Amino acid sequence: MTPMRNINRIPPIVLPILSPLIAIASALLVAAILILVAGKNPIAAYTALF
């Protein structure tokens, strides 16, 4: 089964909601990795941000 067939099983109303959430989570994860590479604590950084 190809991955495209799995997308067709997701209800149409879910994709517009799920896509931005995945993008935000991915961005936060990449930023956390970059913060770790810089030698800082990402949890402390996100706590200060929010």
Secondary structure, 3 states (H helix, E strand, C coil): CCHHHHHHHCCCCCHHHHHHHHHHHHHHHHHHHHHHHCCCCHHHHHHHHC
